[in-house]
């Protein structure tokens, strides 16, 4: 068994396609096919009308806004990403906050109320904390990862 795609049900296919392109930089792999659009990162946007037919349900049976799942992305520059969210007036679930392990994360809604989270990459977290004076050992403890992993990430060029 292999996970193939994540399908999000949307009210307006064009609006959602534009949102995922502008905000997350995703590209269309397969243009509209039977009420759906396939994007990079394994995301499929499915028309609500087509979805209702597929699962034999009415509007009241499909709950769009919920806080039970999220798409998760990483970025090297969370501050620049926040400017993009502000530019497009994206509705935030919460402002950026830093987790106990040091990762800065923001969560926001897509046009249909699906939650998307964008956090700093592990490399970015490590570089930021090292620049604040953390030792490799302190970093490994805070991030709860092996010391070798810290060295592998910080010393690689990718």
Beta strands, then each sheet from edge to edge (+ up, - down):
strand 1: 6-10
strand 2: 28-33
strand 3: 36-39
strand 4: 43-47
strand 5: 70-75
strand 6: 92-98
strand 7: 104-109
strand 8: 115-120
sheet 1: 1+ 4+ 3- 2+
sheet 2: 5+ 8+ 7- 6+
end
